[in-house]
Amino acid sequence: MLEEYTKNANQAMQELLSLAKLEKGDIVVVGCSTSEIAGKKIGTSPGPDIADALLQGLLPPLREAGLFLAAQCCEHLERALVVESEALHKHGLVRVNAIPQPKAGGSFATEAYKHCLEPELVQTVVAAAGLDIGGTMIGMHLRPVVVPLRLEVKRIGEATVSGARTRPRFVGGVRAVYDESLL
């Protein structure tokens, strides 16, 4: 089962990256409920093994593309995010003081903290794209304007998977001309 989670996570990330029009150095936020993947109510069944399997699928395409993961914590850490130190400095993020644990941050963020070379916890990011695995509500960490993406991977385990990218706002009025490549 864990191998299937790794495969599905990798496929979802690959698809997100192919659709999201990202630039090297962008942040991709991922929220994940391992409880939902296991078919339980969000926040009730920590799954570090599930989180590890997902990260094995998610991280390689991100790193290959030169992108940063922001792993969203649960509400017990106010949806703070685990990022690499490099992302913190490059994007001028504000560090906060906590180390995620399975029951205070969630299994996904806890495992992401372990997978980082130099982990940091930040209060918020303004990500260019994201994956929501299990209804974790990543929208607060996406820059405007959010564009939902239809992914082939609809579920990982029992959890629904949603993808999103962002695009620049349209400014101007009836005389404005827009760059079609940014839509």
Secondary structure by P-SEA (a helix, b strand, c coil): caaaaaaaaaaaaaaaaacccccccbbbbbbbbccccccccccccccaaaaaaaaaaccaaaaaabbbbbbbbcccccbbbbbcaaaaaaabbbbbbbbbccccccaaaaaaaaaccbbbbbcccccccccccccccccccccccbbbbbccccccccbbbbbbccccccccccccccccccc
